[in-house]
Amino acid sequence: MSVQTEIENKLSESIKPDYLQVINESSNHNVPPGSESHFKVTIVSDEFDGKMLVARHRIINKVLADELSGKIHALALHTYTPAEWQAKNAHAPQSPPCLGGGKQG
């Protein structure tokens, strides 16, 4: 099973989001072709209602603890309540371009 599928399955089962998008952004980074190490997660759930951003991220980090301890190098999280998602017109920000770890833009 791919790392992306593992992430999708774990988050779907534990949080039961209204919306979930997991994007493998590894190809945008200085990693070998076919890598699964850099991900962007956009997740919408009532579970985030009344929680600060850091608390939302802790929920995700706890669910993905095994993956974060080895398989995942970078995880961009965009966590929203349904009302916040609607206010954003169902759109998460794009990830910035990778500068290659030590490269200057």
Order of alpha helices (4+ residues) and beta strands (2+ residues): alpha-beta-beta-alpha-alpha-beta-alpha
